[in-house]
């Protein structure tokens, strides 16, 4: 095997490793976005003020 073929093989291997790393990063970002969408749909976390009834969040009289 001549020197240029070996260099080409090494460069191809490096390119394959880089593609794998980029695809893993993109896949993780997509999974994080899907998780966020599911949590939003399920209403997890902080309750939204848009989902509470009328009068909730107004001043409370505690002098009784």
N, CA, C and O atoms as CSV, one atom per row, in Angstrom:
chain,resi,resn,atom,element,x,y,z
A,1,UNK,N,N,0.856,-1.167,0.000
A,1,UNK,CA,C,0.000,0.000,0.000
A,1,UNK,C,C,0.901,1.229,0.000
A,1,UNK,O,O,1.806,1.354,0.826
A,2,UNK,N,N,0.642,2.115,-0.925
A,2,UNK,CA,C,1.502,3.295,-1.004
A,2,UNK,C,C,1.086,4.350,0.021
A,2,UNK,O,O,0.036,4.235,0.654
A,3,UNK,N,N,1.902,5.352,0.172
A,3,UNK,CA,C,1.721,6.359,1.214
A,3,UNK,C,C,0.427,7.152,1.029
A,3,UNK,O,O,-0.252,7.430,2.017
A,4,UNK,N,N,0.068,7.519,-0.181
A,4,UNK,CA,C,-1.136,8.321,-0.418
A,4,UNK,C,C,-2.400,7.531,-0.083
A,4,UNK,O,O,-3.381,8.101,0.394
A,5,UNK,N,N,-2.380,6.244,-0.328
A,5,UNK,CA,C,-3.536,5.422,0.024
A,5,UNK,C,C,-3.705,5.367,1.533
A,5,UNK,O,O,-4.830,5.408,2.031
A,6,UNK,N,N,-2.612,5.277,2.260
A,6,UNK,CA,C,-2.686,5.261,3.722
A,6,UNK,C,C,-3.187,6.599,4.265
A,6,UNK,O,O,-3.985,6.640,5.202
A,7,UNK,N,N,-2.708,7.694,3.666
A,7,UNK,CA,C,-3.164,9.024,4.087
A,7,UNK,C,C,-4.656,9.160,3.810
A,7,UNK,O,O,-5.394,9.687,4.642
A,8,UNK,N,N,-5.100,8.698,2.666
A,8,UNK,CA,C,-6.519,8.755,2.324
A,8,UNK,C,C,-7.363,7.944,3.289
A,8,UNK,O,O,-8.457,8.361,3.669
A,9,UNK,N,N,-6.854,6.782,3.687
A,9,UNK,CA,C,-7.574,5.934,4.630
A,9,UNK,C,C,-7.697,6.614,5.993
A,9,UNK,O,O,-8.760,6.579,6.614
A,10,UNK,N,N,-6.620,7.225,6.453
A,10,UNK,CA,C,-6.645,7.920,7.746
A,10,UNK,C,C,-7.610,9.107,7.695
A,10,UNK,O,O,-8.372,9.325,8.637
A,11,UNK,N,N,-7.581,9.868,6.610
A,11,UNK,CA,C,-8.488,11.009,6.486
A,11,UNK,C,C,-9.937,10.558,6.433
A,11,UNK,O,O,-10.804,11.210,7.017
A,12,UNK,N,N,-10.218,9.463,5.749
A,12,UNK,CA,C,-11.584,8.938,5.690
A,12,UNK,C,C,-12.051,8.488,7.072
A,12,UNK,O,O,-13.207,8.697,7.440
A,13,UNK,N,N,-11.152,7.873,7.830
A,13,UNK,CA,C,-11.510,7.447,9.182
A,13,UNK,C,C,-11.790,8.648,10.076
A,13,UNK,O,O,-12.726,8.620,10.875
A,14,UNK,N,N,-10.992,9.697,9.951
A,14,UNK,CA,C,-11.221,10.904,10.739
A,14,UNK,C,C,-12.547,11.563,10.368
A,14,UNK,O,O,-13.271,12.045,11.239
A,15,UNK,N,N,-12.857,11.580,9.089
A,15,UNK,CA,C,-14.112,12.167,8.641
A,15,UNK,C,C,-15.302,11.364,9.174
A,15,UNK,O,O,-16.307,11.940,9.589
A,16,UNK,N,N,-15.185,10.052,9.160
A,16,UNK,CA,C,-16.247,9.206,9.702
A,16,UNK,C,C,-16.457,9.438,11.187
A,16,UNK,O,O,-17.592,9.465,11.662
A,17,UNK,N,N,-15.370,9.605,11.915
A,17,UNK,CA,C,-15.473,9.875,13.357
A,17,UNK,C,C,-16.137,11.226,13.604
A,17,UNK,O,O,-16.952,11.364,14.516
A,18,UNK,N,N,-15.791,12.218,12.794
A,18,UNK,CA,C,-16.392,13.543,12.943
A,18,UNK,C,C,-17.887,13.492,12.632
A,18,UNK,O,O,-18.688,14.107,13.335
A,19,UNK,N,N,-18.263,12.764,11.586
A,19,UNK,CA,C,-19.685,12.633,11.252
A,19,UNK,C,C,-20.448,11.952,12.384
A,19,UNK,O,O,-21.569,12.349,12.701
A,20,UNK,N,N,-19.860,10.947,12.984
A,20,UNK,CA,C,-20.512,10.264,14.101
A,20,UNK,C,C,-20.686,11.205,15.284
A,20,UNK,O,O,-21.728,11.192,15.940
A,21,UNK,N,N,-19.684,12.012,15.558
A,21,UNK,CA,C,-19.760,12.947,16.675
A,21,UNK,C,C,-20.833,14.003,16.423
A,21,UNK,O,O,-21.598,14.338,17.328
A,22,UNK,N,N,-20.895,14.526,15.205
A,22,UNK,CA,C,-21.901,15.537,14.871
A,22,UNK,C,C,-23.297,14.934,14.942
A,22,UNK,O,O,-24.216,15.568,15.462
A,23,UNK,N,N,-23.471,13.719,14.428
A,23,UNK,CA,C,-24.798,13.102,14.455
A,23,UNK,C,C,-25.243,12.805,15.889
A,23,UNK,O,O,-26.426,12.929,16.204
A,24,UNK,N,N,-24.321,12.418,16.748
A,24,UNK,CA,C,-24.675,12.184,18.149
A,24,UNK,C,C,-25.099,13.484,18.830
A,24,UNK,O,O,-26.041,13.493,19.622
A,25,UNK,N,N,-24.415,14.564,18.526
A,25,UNK,CA,C,-24.766,15.860,19.106
A,25,UNK,C,C,-26.141,16.316,18.636
A,25,UNK,O,O,-26.951,16.785,19.435
A,26,UNK,N,N,-26.403,16.179,17.341
A,26,UNK,CA,C,-27.702,16.582,16.793
A,26,UNK,C,C,-28.811,15.708,17.363
A,26,UNK,O,O,-29.892,16.207,17.675
A,27,UNK,N,N,-28.558,14.421,17.502
A,27,UNK,CA,C,-29.566,13.519,18.048
A,27,UNK,C,C,-29.888,13.885,19.501
A,27,UNK,O,O,-31.052,13.852,19.900
A,28,UNK,N,N,-28.878,14.230,20.287
A,28,UNK,CA,C,-29.118,14.630,21.672
A,28,UNK,C,C,-29.934,15.912,21.733
A,28,UNK,O,O,-30.841,16.029,22.558
A,29,UNK,N,N,-29.624,16.873,20.869
A,29,UNK,CA,C,-30.388,18.114,20.843
A,29,UNK,C,C,-31.840,17.848,20.460
A,29,UNK,O,O,-32.748,18.453,21.029
A,30,UNK,N,N,-32.068,16.955,19.510
A,30,UNK,CA,C,-33.429,16.613,19.114
A,30,UNK,C,C,-34.181,15.932,20.249
A,30,UNK,O,O,-35.358,16.212,20.473
A,31,UNK,N,N,-33.505,15.039,20.966
A,31,UNK,CA,C,-34.157,14.369,22.092
A,31,UNK,C,C,-34.494,15.355,23.199
A,31,UNK,O,O,-35.546,15.245,23.828
A,32,UNK,N,N,-33.606,16.324,23.445
A,32,UNK,CA,C,-33.881,17.348,24.457
A,32,UNK,C,C,-35.079,18.201,24.053
A,32,UNK,O,O,-35.902,18.561,24.894
A,33,UNK,N,N,-35.175,18.525,22.755
A,33,UNK,CA,C,-36.302,19.321,22.275
A,33,UNK,C,C,-37.604,18.533,22.396
A,33,UNK,O,O,-38.631,19.095,22.775
A,34,UNK,N,N,-37.572,17.249,22.081
A,34,UNK,CA,C,-38.771,16.415,22.210
A,34,UNK,C,C,-39.189,16.301,23.672
A,34,UNK,O,O,-40.378,16.355,23.985
A,35,UNK,N,N,-38.211,16.142,24.573
A,35,UNK,CA,C,-38.518,16.063,25.995
A,35,UNK,C,C,-39.184,17.345,26.466
A,35,UNK,O,O,-40.159,17.309,27.216
A,36,UNK,N,N,-38.655,18.471,26.024
A,36,UNK,CA,C,-39.235,19.748,26.405
A,36,UNK,C,C,-40.661,19.879,25.887
A,36,UNK,O,O,-41.534,20.383,26.593
A,37,UNK,N,N,-40.901,19.433,24.667
A,37,UNK,CA,C,-42.250,19.508,24.098
A,37,UNK,C,C,-43.220,18.636,24.875
A,37,UNK,O,O,-44.352,19.043,25.140
A,38,UNK,N,N,-42.783,17.438,25.241
A,38,UNK,CA,C,-43.656,16.535,26.004
A,38,UNK,C,C,-43.963,17.113,27.374
A,38,UNK,O,O,-45.109,17.070,27.820
A,39,UNK,N,N,-42.953,17.655,28.048
A,39,UNK,CA,C,-43.183,18.251,29.363
A,39,UNK,C,C,-44.119,19.451,29.267
A,39,UNK,O,O,-44.930,19.682,30.165
A,40,UNK,N,N,-44.011,20.205,28.195
A,40,UNK,CA,C,-44.910,21.340,28.003
A,40,UNK,C,C,-46.342,20.861,27.814
A,40,UNK,O,O,-47.276,21.423,28.387
A,41,UNK,N,N,-46.508,19.810,26.999
A,41,UNK,CA,C,-47.846,19.266,26.746
A,41,UNK,C,C,-48.446,18.700,28.033
A,41,UNK,O,O,-49.633,18.884,28.300
A,42,UNK,N,N,-47.633,18.018,28.822
A,42,UNK,CA,C,-48.124,17.418,30.060
A,42,UNK,C,C,-48.331,18.449,31.166
A,42,UNK,O,O,-48.968,18.158,32.179
A,43,UNK,N,N,-47.802,19.631,30.977
A,43,UNK,CA,C,-47.964,20.675,31.976
A,43,UNK,C,C,-47.065,20.500,33.172
A,43,UNK,O,O,-47.385,20.986,34.257
A,44,UNK,N,N,-45.955,19.825,33.008
A,44,UNK,CA,C,-45.021,19.618,34.115
A,44,UNK,C,C,-44.306,20.926,34.436
A,44,UNK,O,O,-44.183,21.811,33.589
A,45,UNK,N,N,-43.854,21.024,35.642
A,45,UNK,CA,C,-43.103,22.208,36.044
A,45,UNK,C,C,-44.017,23.270,36.611
A,45,UNK,O,O,-44.996,22.961,37.290
A,46,UNK,N,N,-43.705,24.495,36.339
A,46,UNK,CA,C,-44.471,25.617,36.874
A,46,UNK,C,C,-45.856,25.669,36.227
A,46,UNK,O,O,-45.977,25.528,35.010
A,47,UNK,N,N,-46.895,25.869,37.031
A,47,UNK,CA,C,-48.221,26.026,36.435
A,47,UNK,C,C,-48.310,27.353,35.686
A,47,UNK,O,O,-47.791,28.375,36.136
A,48,UNK,N,N,-48.956,27.316,34.571
A,48,UNK,CA,C,-49.096,28.515,33.768
A,48,UNK,C,C,-50.251,29.361,34.290
A,48,UNK,O,O,-51.309,28.817,34.609
A,49,UNK,N,N,-50.077,30.676,34.386
A,49,UNK,CA,C,-51.185,31.530,34.812
A,49,UNK,C,C,-52.363,31.467,33.844
A,49,UNK,O,O,-53.480,31.815,34.226
A,50,UNK,N,N,-52.149,31.040,32.619
A,50,UNK,CA,C,-53.241,30.967,31.651
A,50,UNK,C,C,-54.178,29.808,31.956
A,50,UNK,O,O,-55.299,29.774,31.448
A,51,UNK,N,N,-53.737,28.856,32.780
A,51,UNK,CA,C,-54.541,27.669,33.031
A,51,UNK,C,C,-55.300,27.709,34.361
A,51,UNK,O,O,-55.961,26.734,34.717
A,52,UNK,N,N,-55.216,28.806,35.089
A,52,UNK,CA,C,-55.892,28.875,36.381
A,52,UNK,C,C,-57.223,29.592,36.227
A,52,UNK,O,O,-57.452,30.310,35.254
A,53,UNK,N,N,-58.099,29.384,37.209
A,53,UNK,CA,C,-59.426,29.972,37.149
A,53,UNK,C,C,-59.421,31.461,37.437
A,53,UNK,O,O,-58.411,32.032,37.849
A,54,UNK,N,N,-60.570,32.073,37.212
A,54,UNK,CA,C,-60.719,33.503,37.458
A,54,UNK,C,C,-60.560,33.795,38.951
A,54,UNK,O,O,-61.058,33.037,39.783
A,55,UNK,N,N,-59.883,34.868,39.291
A,55,UNK,CA,C,-59.707,35.271,40.672
A,55,UNK,C,C,-58.492,34.676,41.342
A,55,UNK,O,O,-58.115,35.119,42.427
A,56,UNK,N,N,-57.882,33.711,40.745
A,56,UNK,CA,C,-56.682,33.109,41.325
A,56,UNK,C,C,-55.513,34.068,41.107
A,56,UNK,O,O,-55.296,34.561,40.001
A,57,UNK,N,N,-54.783,34.316,42.155
A,57,UNK,CA,C,-53.638,35.205,42.060
A,57,UNK,C,C,-53.936,36.623,42.497
A,57,UNK,O,O,-53.042,37.469,42.529
A,58,UNK,N,N,-55.184,36.887,42.832
A,58,UNK,CA,C,-55.534,38.224,43.337
A,58,UNK,C,C,-55.076,38.339,44.782
A,58,UNK,O,O,-54.583,37.375,45.369
A,59,UNK,N,N,-55.243,39.519,45.344
A,59,UNK,CA,C,-54.843,39.748,46.735
A,59,UNK,C,C,-55.677,38.889,47.675
A,59,UNK,O,O,-56.865,38.658,47.450
A,60,UNK,N,N,-55.027,38.427,48.726
A,60,UNK,CA,C,-55.693,37.578,49.712
A,60,UNK,C,C,-55.814,38.323,51.027
A,60,UNK,O,O,-54.831,38.855,51.543
A,61,UNK,N,N,-57.022,38.359,51.566
A,61,UNK,CA,C,-57.252,39.035,52.841
A,61,UNK,C,C,-57.043,38.026,53.971
A,61,UNK,O,O,-57.828,37.090,54.118
A,62,UNK,N,N,-55.993,38.213,54.767
A,62,UNK,CA,C,-55.674,37.274,55.832
A,62,UNK,C,C,-55.891,37.884,57.211
A,62,UNK,O,O,-55.323,37.402,58.191
A,63,UNK,N,N,-56.712,38.945,57.307
A,63,UNK,CA,C,-56.919,39.630,58.581
A,63,UNK,C,C,-58.064,39.058,59.381
A,63,UNK,O,O,-58.447,39.660,60.385
A,64,UNK,N,N,-58.627,37.946,59.004
A,64,UNK,CA,C,-59.810,37.387,59.659
A,64,UNK,C,C,-59.533,36.867,61.035
A,64,UNK,O,O,-60.440,36.369,61.701
